[in-house]
Amino acid sequence: MSAHVEKISLQIQNAQVGGKDRMRKLVHRSWQSRLTNLLEETMEQTNKESSSIVDDYLSARGRERCYEARDKYFLCLDRVERTTGKPILDDSVDCVQEYRQYTNNCLSSWVRYFNKQRKIAKSKPKDFVPKQSST
């Protein structure tokens, strides 16, 4: 038997001498300790997995995939806008595949940011020139 199992069996034998209440407390503490360890291991594993997912998005190749997917999606929206003559700022039925690639390859915070920047750029007049400060 392992040292841990021997220690627990010795504690159980000693607890039997002290009565049922002492035995219950010992078993409760033992299970509580095991559950706490299991929970800590699970949380640690989850943190490692989520960290590696974010690292994949933030790597040079991950950013490149995101930018490519974003550009394809926005080009599709522009193409649909030109053919229909209607301004499209959000998703389009014609660009569902590109939208899926875009959202799968980019972090959701990046998708929100890129969409917001597109809306701002589309809302500016084409001949807009920022005012130069004269100092």
Buried (B, 14 or more C-beta within 10 A) or exposed (E): EEEEEEEBEEBBEEBEEEEEEBBEEBBEEEEEEEEEEEEEEEEEEEEEEEEEEEEEBEEEEBBEBBBEBBEBBBEBBBBBBEEEEEEBEEBBEBBEEBBEBBBEBBBEEBBEEBBEEBEEEEEEEEEEEEEEEEE
